[in-house]
Amino acid sequence: MKTKTKGLIALIVVFVAAIYYYVTIPAINIHSTDTWGAVLFLIVIALIVKLFFYGFRNPAKIRISDLKESKILRAGVILLLVLGAVYLIGSILSSPIVNAKKYQKLMKVEQGNFTEDVEELSFDKIPLLDRDTAALLGDRKMGSMVDMVSQFEADDIYSQINYKDNPVRVTPLRYASIIKWFTNRSEGIPAYIRINMANQNTELVKLDKGMKYVNSEYFNRNIYRHLRFAHPTYIYGDLSFEIDDDGVPYWIAPVKKYNIGLFGGETIGKVVICNAITGETTTYKTTDVPEWVDRVYSADLLVNLFDYYGTLKHGFFNSVLSQKDCLKTTDGYNYLALDDDVWMYTGVTSVNGDQSNVGFVLSNQRTMETKYYECEGATEASAMSSAEGQVQNLKYTATFPLLLNISGEPTYFIALKDDAGLVKKYAMVNVQKYQIVAIGDSVSQCEDNYLNLLLSNGVKEEAKDDREIETITGEITKIAQAVIDGTSHYYLMIDGSEDIFDVSVVDYIDVVRCEAGQTVTMEYKKGEKADTVVSLKIK
């Protein structure tokens, strides 16, 4: 009877263990806290089952002394206490309390030069929208797809990547319900959404073959379960959804590496790339990851690593008590596209929680290359408040700032949204002199207003125009009119020249008399798109 009972207990424990593993899919790895939790959980289940069968067999005779004499129960309790003690001691020995120097050196930080490292970008390369606005655009796009909206919906992933040198967010579709999954799973997810964060162009990209390995699957094709069965010992970080240069969808799964003790010093040791359509996986070292991959290190991980770097310079207790030379990141971060990579940006402030930054940090999400820039100025929260204050009558809310180089000045760029989540205006706030706040209905208007404020506040001096004055005489072959910033301009082309000549009506009213075929003499200065006329004579 005892043998049968032991066998039944073992069978129940194995069954529970199998169900637990399939549902929670912990890594089988000594460094994984999930593994330790699973082992302790199964020991507790085994003890409960043993007690249940003991009481069920002898309900009237069960006594505490009998339980103490049970070798299985005693062994189970001792094992539980020993493993619990090892876990507790391992956690302490892996913590910054006893390993402050090691934690401080996890991230290598270089001093950067802002104007050299962060070039002035054209606004068609700058992500003007935040994630919430992207999700709103994605939902609207799905609402217009009559053939899909009843079966699928947009997932809430919206990974920010660089695609063909453009900042975009991508997210797969997901099954709208378990019934929709059951009726569509044979074909898989048929499309993903791609949103250009600079011009708001939103596309639903349909695939020749559906994605079979996604996070809205329920069983073996669930991407987390698929990756776990492919590599049972890997401890995965946060997955991201990306597309390669050909638009093929992949899952990027960073594999955690623990550098300090059992559970401490988390970085990334390798990366698993999984084709979302076929499920094929390839493992790379972090140094060998393909260049089209943009996110190996999550923003949260990079922030944590820099916080260790900034607060533990003089040990753990200094970071808690005197806090000498301690720096930490501000609340929030954003992304910047540089050199076809995505860089995480966040401000850096002192640990005393004042309302000013001492600098900011840029960290490459593919390589973990990190640069720190000393620059005293307003925190992002202060800049957001300043921008909202300029339009307080409209009650717009500010998005988290993006750090840009505008005319050599570190500048917070902020979108202002209405209650519906739509971007209505844009703001630029000077990092060092945050009382300089420019607002515009368009990005170009906002920039013009900002540059004017820099000049009027003495931050910048107006550049000297040292272009040489040249002269041309000839017959007008083409003439066109346009209005720029409220001022009328005439654009002339002269026989024998390929240049376009820009004549301001305000400066040269006689230009309205010009017609094709007339001969004119003009003095002008060379320009990139059109030459600026500085004198005009009609013959």
C-alpha positions, 0 to 999 in steps of 0.5 A: 500500500505504501509503495502504491501511495508513494507512486501516486504521490510521485505521479501527481507531483510530476503531473503538476510539475509538467503543467506548471512548466508548460504554463509558466515556462521558466528557464532551467538555469541556476541563475534564474529566480523563476527556476528557484521559485519553481523548485520551491513551489514543487517541494511545497506541493509534494509536502501538501500531497504527502500530508493529504494522503497521510490524513486521508489514510488515517484521518482519526489517528493523525498526530503531530508526533507521527508527522515528525517521524515521517522521513519524507516530510522531514526531508522535504521540510529540510530541503525547503529550508536549505534551498530557501537559505541558499536563495536568500544568501545568494541574493545578498551576495549578488546584490550591490551591497557587497559588490558595489564596485563590480556593479559600477563597472558593468557599463562603460561610459565615455564623455561625449561632445554634443555638437559633434556626436549629435548632428542637426537632423532634417525633420523627416528623420526625427520621430515627432510622435510618441508611442501613444500617438502611434497606437492611436494611428494603428487602431485607426488603420485597423478600423479602416481595414474592413476585411481584417478588423473583425478577426484581428486587432493591433497588438500593443508592442509598437517597437521603435526601429530604424527602417531604411534610415527612417524612424518607424514603429512596428507592431504585429496584429493579434487574434481578436479572441480565442474564437478568432484564433481558432478559425484563423490559426492555420493561416497565421497573422496576415500582416503587421502595422508600420508607422513612420514616426516623422510623417505619420504615414501608417501602413498595414503591410500584408504578408505572402505567408502569415506569421505563425509564431506570435505572442497571441498564440495559445500553445506551442506556437506562442513565441515565448513558449517556442523560444523556451522549448528551443533553448530551455536554459536561456533566460530571456529579456524583453522581446521586441518585434522588428523587421529587416531591410526587406520587411520580413518580421522577426522577434528579437530575444536578448539572453540575459547574462549574470556577471555577479554571483547567482542573480546579480550584474544583469547584462546581455550575453547573446541574442536569439533572432526568430523568424515570425513566419517560419519559427526558425531561430538563430543565436548570435553573440552581442558583437555579431548581431546583424546591423538591421537589428535595433534593440538588443538592450532594453531602455530600462536595462540601460537606465539601470546600468547607468544608475549603477554607474552614477550612484556607486562610485564611492560604494553602496553606503555612500549612495544611501547616506552621504551621496557624494558625487551620486548621479541618477537618471531622470524619470523617463526616456526617449529615442533618437535615431543616429547612424542607423541605430536607435539610441536611448536618451535620458537626462541625468540629475543629482540624487537630491531630486532638484529641478535641474539636470547636470547632463544627459546620456545617450546609449546605443540599444544595439551595442550598449555604447554609452556617452555622457554629456555635461550640460546643466539645465532644466529637467524634462519635467520642467521643460514639459511644464514650460511648454504646457504653460505657453498653451495653458488656455488650450489645456494641451499635454506635453509628450516626453521630450526628444533631445535635438541639436538645433543650431548647435544648442541642446534643445528639448523638442516636445509635441503638444497633444489635445484630449483626444491624443492628437498632436496639435502644436510643437514646442522647443525648449532650450536645455540650458536656458529653459525660459526660452520656449518656442511654440509652432503649429508646424515643426518648421514654424516652431524652429523659426520661432526658436531660432528668432528667440535664440537671436533675441536673447543673445544665445546666438549671433546672426550669421554674417552673409559673406557670399559674393555678389554676382551679376547676370543680364538676360531674357526671362524664360520662366516666371512663377509666384509663391507666398512664403511666410506671408511674403510674396516672392517671384521666381525667375529663370534667365536664358542661358542659366539653369539657376532659379532667382528669388525676388522678394516683392517687398524689396523689389516691387517692380518685379510685378511688371516682369513678363517672360521675354523681358530683359533684366539685369540682376545682382544676386547671391548664390543659394542652395535651391534658389539664388537671392536677388539683391538688385533688379533692373528692367530694360 
